[in-house]
Every structure is written in structure tokens, then in C-alpha cells.
Amino acid sequence: VQLVESGGGLVEPGGSLMLSCVASGLSFDSYDAMWVRQAPGKGPEWVSEIHSGTGRTDYADSVQGRFIVSKNNAKNTVLLQMNSLKPDDTGVYYCRAGWASPYWGQGTQVTVSS
């Protein structure tokens, strides 16, 4: 199983980025997918998730209304559209699949700075 994130980078406050997580060896049809971020010097923070069966989405209060999580089952990809980015959104963003024995990607760096 492999999860590969991409799409991170440096963006000014107020800007947008779209992160992608492509899975091989598992299907997002069967696994809930989550985005978790870690800011420098801080612990992991759950950001968003999309459920495998229903497609229901949930968001942390800190990103509600600014981030949108979606998935493309045909491409086995989960996306995170991030809008109105703030410096506090800076961190490494990880894709995670599953709950009991989760799989993790390697992370992609997002830096929001002027």
C-alpha cells in the first residue's frame, strides 16, 4: 500500500492550493480518507475526512468554510482544495487511509507566508 501526496508549496495569505493523495494497493471505496497536518513544533491536527461509503465530509472548525475535501474513485485519489489560506495553515499535510491500522503518506509541505 502506498499513499502519495502532492500539491504543496509556498503561497501568500489569501491564496489557494489543491493537495492530492493518490493511493495504490487500497481503494478509497473501502477506506475512509483523512487529511492531518502538523505545524512546526506542534502535534498533529486532524483537518478533514471523507467517508468511503457515504462520501460524507467533516472538517475541523479551523478550516470549515475554507477547505473542501473530495475524491475521485476512478482515479483512487482524494483531493483537498484549500482556499483563503492563512499563515496558521502552514505545516506538513498528510493523507491517511483507514482507522484501526491506518496507512499514511509521506506528507507535503504547505507554507503560507508573504
C-alpha positions in Angstrom: 0.0 0.0 0.0 1.2 3.4 -0.9 -0.3 6.9 -0.4 1.4 9.7 -2.3 0.6 13.4 -1.6 1.4 16.3 -3.8 0.4 19.8 -4.4 2.0 21.6 -1.5 4.1 24.7 -1.9 4.6 28.3 -0.9 1.6 30.6 -1.2 0.7 34.1 0.1 -2.0 34.6 2.6 -5.4 34.5 1.0 -4.2 32.2 -1.8 -5.2 28.7 -2.7 -3.7 25.3 -3.1 -5.0 21.9 -4.0 -3.5 18.8 -2.4 -3.8 15.4 -4.0 -3.4 11.9 -2.4 -3.1 9.0 -4.8 -3.5 5.5 -3.4 -2.1 2.3 -4.7 -2.9 -1.1 -3.1 -6.1 0.1 -1.5 -9.3 1.6 -2.6 -10.9 4.8 -1.3 -14.2 3.0 -2.0 -13.4 0.9 1.1 -11.2 3.2 3.2 -12.2 6.5 4.9 -9.6 9.1 4.0 -8.4 11.9 6.2 -6.1 14.9 6.0 -3.9 15.5 9.0 -1.4 18.4 9.3 1.5 19.1 11.6 2.7 22.6 12.2 6.3 23.3 13.2 6.7 22.5 16.9 3.1 21.3 17.3 1.3 18.0 17.4 -0.8 16.5 14.6 -4.1 18.2 13.9 -7.0 16.5 12.1 -8.1 18.7 9.3 -10.8 16.9 7.2 -12.1 13.5 6.3 -14.3 11.9 3.6 -16.1 8.7 4.3 -15.8 5.7 2.0 -19.4 4.6 1.7 -21.4 7.8 2.1 -18.9 10.3 0.9 -19.9 12.4 3.9 -17.3 15.1 4.7 -16.2 16.6 8.0 -13.9 19.5 8.8 -12.1 20.9 11.7 -13.5 24.2 12.9 -10.3 26.0 11.9 -10.8 25.1 8.2 -14.6 24.9 7.9 -15.8 27.1 5.0 -12.3 27.4 3.5 -11.3 23.8 2.7 -13.1 21.3 0.6 -12.3 17.6 0.6 -13.4 15.4 -2.3 -12.5 12.2 -4.0 -12.3 10.6 -7.5 -12.9 6.9 -7.1 -12.0 6.2 -10.7 -8.5 7.6 -10.1 -8.4 6.4 -6.4 -7.5 10.0 -5.4 -8.5 12.2 -2.6 -8.3 16.0 -3.0 -8.1 18.8 -0.6 -8.9 22.3 -2.0 -7.6 24.9 0.3 -8.8 28.5 -0.1 -8.3 31.7 1.8 -5.1 30.3 3.3 -3.7 31.8 6.5 -0.2 31.6 8.0 -1.7 29.3 10.6 -2.3 26.7 7.9 1.4 26.2 7.4 2.6 22.7 8.1 3.1 19.3 6.6 -0.1 17.8 5.3 -0.5 14.0 5.5 -3.0 11.8 3.9 -4.3 8.9 6.0 -6.5 6.0 5.0 -8.4 3.8 7.5 -8.8 3.9 11.2 -7.7 0.7 13.1 -4.5 0.1 11.2 -4.1 3.3 9.1 -1.9 3.9 6.2 -0.1 7.2 5.9 1.5 9.2 3.1 4.9 10.9 3.3 3.4 14.3 3.6 3.6 17.5 1.5 4.7 20.9 2.9 2.4 23.8 2.8 3.8 27.2 3.7 1.6 30.3 3.8 3.7 33.4 4.0 4.1 36.8 2.5 
